């Protein structure tokens, strides 16, 4: 009987945590949607920075190899 109570208690705890996480995720999604232009700009900035690093790294390696 004690084991069944523990399982029910654990189940309730998990369900509560899932409900909380679902609420937080929904709020995050709403914020992303409300700030879509800003989010898109941030994504482009990050992609550009990554691309520039790759270009710089390739340039750096080429100069090391040929020096």
C-alpha positions as CSV (number, residue, x, y, z in Angstrom):
1,X,0.0,0.0,0.0
2,X,2.8,2.4,0.9
3,X,4.5,1.7,-2.5
4,X,1.3,2.6,-4.4
5,X,1.0,5.9,-2.4
6,X,4.6,6.7,-3.3
7,X,3.9,6.1,-7.0
8,X,0.8,8.3,-6.9
9,X,2.7,11.0,-5.1
10,X,5.5,10.8,-7.7
11,X,3.0,10.9,-10.5
12,X,1.3,14.0,-9.1
13,X,4.6,15.7,-8.6
14,X,5.7,15.0,-12.2
15,X,2.3,16.2,-13.5
16,X,2.6,19.4,-11.6
17,X,6.1,20.0,-12.9
18,X,5.0,19.3,-16.5
19,X,2.2,21.7,-16.1
20,X,4.5,24.4,-14.8
21,X,7.0,23.8,-17.6
22,X,4.2,23.9,-20.2
23,X,3.1,27.3,-18.9
24,X,6.6,28.6,-19.1
25,X,7.1,27.3,-22.6
26,X,3.9,28.8,-23.7
27,X,4.9,32.2,-22.3
28,X,8.3,31.9,-24.1
29,X,6.5,31.1,-27.4
30,X,4.2,34.1,-27.0
31,X,7.2,36.4,-26.4
32,X,9.0,35.1,-29.4
33,X,5.9,35.6,-31.5
34,X,5.3,39.2,-30.2
35,X,9.0,40.0,-30.9
36,X,9.3,38.2,-34.2
37,X,11.2,41.0,-36.0
38,X,13.7,41.3,-33.2
39,X,14.2,37.5,-33.0
40,X,14.7,37.4,-36.8
41,X,17.3,40.2,-36.5
42,X,19.1,38.4,-33.7
43,X,19.2,35.2,-35.8
44,X,20.6,37.0,-38.8
45,X,23.3,38.7,-36.6
46,X,24.3,35.3,-35.1
47,X,24.4,33.7,-38.5
48,X,26.5,36.5,-39.9
49,X,28.9,36.3,-37.0
50,X,29.3,32.6,-37.5
51,X,29.9,33.0,-41.2
52,X,32.5,35.7,-40.6
53,X,34.3,33.5,-38.1
54,X,34.4,30.7,-40.6
55,X,35.8,33.0,-43.3
56,X,38.3,34.4,-40.9
57,X,39.4,31.0,-39.7
58,X,39.8,29.8,-43.3
59,X,41.9,32.9,-44.1
60,X,43.9,32.4,-41.0
61,X,44.7,28.7,-41.9
62,X,45.6,29.6,-45.5
63,X,48.1,32.2,-44.3
64,X,49.6,29.8,-41.8
65,X,50.0,27.1,-44.5
66,X,51.6,29.4,-47.0
67,X,53.8,31.4,-44.7
